[in-house]
Amino acid sequence: MSLELSEHLTENTAVLRVVGTINQMEVYRFSRALRDIEQHGHPYIAVDISKVEYLESHALGILVSHFLALQKQGRELVFFASNDASTNYMVKVLESTRLNEMIRIITPSQPT
């Protein structure tokens, strides 16, 4: 499956919805989308990972890099996962790499 990226802006949150596969050919497009959404200046950026089917390790590095850059600015990057987070591919990846201890994962049933 190819990569689909879309953004949704609210008053204080910018949401980047990611659908599909972040492979070597798409990783730079993904990074550019994160940079673009950061430029809106919202204090919170949520990356919707509910429909990510696969990502390569370079994409994890990009997420950490953006997280740290935003943190230095007093802003926050969080992940949004579907209600079925236990079977969500990305949640499993984040847990296995322990990135879930660094970057918050929000589910619809969980308060922000």
C-alpha positions as CSV (number, residue, x, y, z in Angstrom):
1,M,0.0,0.0,0.0
2,S,1.2,3.5,-0.8
3,L,1.5,6.3,1.7
4,E,-1.3,8.7,2.3
5,L,-0.7,11.9,4.4
6,S,-3.3,14.4,5.4
7,E,-3.5,17.2,7.9
8,H,-6.2,18.6,10.1
9,L,-5.8,21.8,12.0
10,T,-7.7,22.9,15.1
11,E,-7.1,25.9,17.4
12,N,-4.2,24.4,19.3
13,T,-3.5,21.0,17.7
14,A,-2.2,20.0,14.3
15,V,-3.0,16.4,13.3
16,L,-1.0,14.5,10.7
17,R,-2.9,11.4,9.6
18,V,-0.7,8.7,8.2
19,V,-2.2,5.8,6.2
20,G,-0.2,3.0,4.6
21,T,3.5,2.2,4.5
22,I,6.5,4.4,5.3
23,N,9.2,2.7,3.3
24,Q,12.6,3.9,2.1
25,M,11.0,5.7,-0.8
26,E,8.4,7.5,1.3
27,V,10.4,8.4,4.4
28,Y,11.4,11.8,3.1
29,R,7.9,12.7,2.1
30,F,6.8,11.7,5.6
31,S,9.6,13.9,7.2
32,R,8.6,16.8,4.9
33,A,4.9,16.5,6.0
34,L,6.0,16.6,9.7
35,R,8.2,19.7,9.0
36,D,5.3,21.4,7.1
37,I,2.8,20.8,9.9
38,E,5.3,22.0,12.6
39,Q,5.5,25.3,10.8
40,H,1.9,26.1,11.6
41,G,3.1,26.8,15.2
42,H,0.5,24.8,17.1
43,P,1.6,23.8,20.6
44,Y,0.5,20.2,20.1
45,I,1.1,18.0,17.1
46,A,-0.6,14.6,17.0
47,V,0.5,11.9,14.5
48,D,-2.4,9.5,13.9
49,I,-0.7,6.2,13.6
50,S,-3.9,4.1,13.6
51,K,-3.5,3.1,9.9
52,V,0.2,2.7,9.5
53,E,0.9,-0.8,8.2
54,Y,4.7,-0.6,8.2
55,L,7.5,1.8,8.8
56,E,11.3,1.5,8.3
57,S,13.7,2.3,11.1
58,H,14.7,5.7,9.5
59,A,11.1,6.9,10.1
60,L,11.4,6.1,13.8
61,G,14.5,8.3,13.9
62,I,12.7,11.1,12.2
63,L,9.9,10.9,14.7
64,V,12.3,11.1,17.6
65,S,14.1,14.0,16.0
66,H,10.9,15.9,15.6
67,F,9.8,15.1,19.1
68,L,13.0,16.4,20.6
69,A,13.0,19.6,18.4
70,L,9.4,20.3,19.4
71,Q,10.2,19.6,23.1
72,K,13.0,22.2,23.0
73,Q,10.4,24.7,21.7
74,G,8.0,23.9,24.6
75,R,5.7,22.1,22.2
76,E,4.6,18.5,22.2
77,L,4.4,15.6,19.7
78,V,2.0,12.8,20.6
79,F,0.7,9.7,18.8
80,F,-3.0,9.0,18.3
81,A,-3.9,5.3,18.0
82,S,-7.3,3.7,17.3
83,N,-9.3,2.1,20.1
84,D,-7.9,-1.3,19.2
85,A,-4.4,-0.2,20.2
86,S,-3.4,-3.7,21.3
87,T,-3.4,-4.9,17.7
88,N,-2.1,-1.7,16.2
89,Y,1.2,-2.3,14.4
90,M,2.7,1.1,15.4
91,V,1.8,0.7,19.0
92,K,3.6,-2.6,19.0
93,V,6.7,-1.1,17.3
94,L,6.7,1.8,19.8
95,E,6.4,-0.5,22.8
96,S,9.2,-2.9,21.5
97,T,11.5,0.1,21.0
98,R,10.4,1.6,24.3
99,L,9.6,4.9,22.5
100,N,6.1,4.7,24.1
101,E,8.0,5.7,27.3
102,M,9.2,8.9,25.7
103,I,6.3,9.9,23.4
104,R,2.7,9.7,24.6
105,I,0.2,7.5,22.8
106,I,-3.3,8.7,23.1
107,T,-6.4,6.5,22.4
108,P,-9.9,7.8,22.1
109,S,-10.9,6.3,25.4
110,Q,-8.0,7.9,27.2
111,P,-8.0,11.6,28.3
112,T,-5.4,13.9,26.8
